[in-house]
Amino acid sequence: MNETLMKNTDVDKFISQLYRGALNVSLADFPTWALDLLRQVIPFDGAIWGTGHTSTKTFHTQITLDVSDDIFTNLLTYLPINPIFAQITERLGTAINMSDVIDDDNFYQSELYHKCFKPCDIERILSSINVDERSGIFTLLTLYRYDRAHLFTKAEQSLQSRLLYHLMSCFAYRQLSEISIDTKSVKAAESNQINALCDAKGIYHCVTPQFFAVLDEHMPQASHQTFPPDLLKNNDELIKGNLHFSVKAVGELFKISIRIIDQLDILTTREKEVIEGVCQGQTFKQIAKTLTLSPSTVSNHLYRIYIKLGINTRSELIELVQKKRE
């Protein structure tokens, strides 16, 4: 097997293990676990992984692996003289090798090296940043080597650029799954909700790709990079247009779930209870007894249901419900 084929096999294995193993690792341990997986594809000695939002230019998460915790402070302190920063922000999603930005002679004599990287034993740097323009969430991934003779190659640079997307996507998926209700215990309509996590100002912390696809199609007036803060106040469920929003506080953040409403969403709670009895094959009398109503009241409810849904028979009603639950 040639080297290129072996590398492609390693990459495929990394992507498979990343998504398949994500839910078996705690959220707190996930970044370190994922970086250890990445190290099997791109050898490195230390790494940092940070996420934040462009509006605040601060980090929501700061993860270090086998590198001094001082590195984030050092990077921010010496950001104005760090030439790689301009490169990674101009070429979003592309891994940049420090040796391609500044030659070794100048780098190893620079203040940046002696005050920022040398105290952390860092000799080689491969860095990338990605910004989701719709959400404003940015992700920084930097790999370090402590042996000056061990340069990052063009192939490794290309691999980091490719795999950054998968690390970002899987991390967002893992964050949202941590706060999700067990889908086995909820209705199918609830389990199919599309989620995001934001703070009280509406600044996104993580988002599923489908979230913006739905917002852009059904609520194009929604502001970019932030969720409308006024929709977070009720911490409850609400309907805007033909979207159903569920907002739940999770610590200092808010989990937002959205789904496209259908015909059954316009029904009252009592009407839905009547429908449940119909789908179970109950008679008017049986439904009335269960709900402590008169049979004529149940009949009236069913009549109004038919009008709202534009149907005429029980079989049509049952078919609508079954389609929603599929």
Helices and strands as residue ranges (DSSP letters): H 3-21, G 22-24, H 30-39, E 46-53, E 58-65, H 71-77, G 79-81, H 83-90, E 96-97, H 98-101, H 104-107, H 111-112, I 113-117, G 118-120, E 124-131, E 137-145, H 154-178, G 183-185, H 188-191, E 194-198, E 204-207, H 209-218, G 229-232, E 237-240, E 243-250, E 253-260, G 263-266, H 269-279, H 284-291, H 295-309, H 314-325
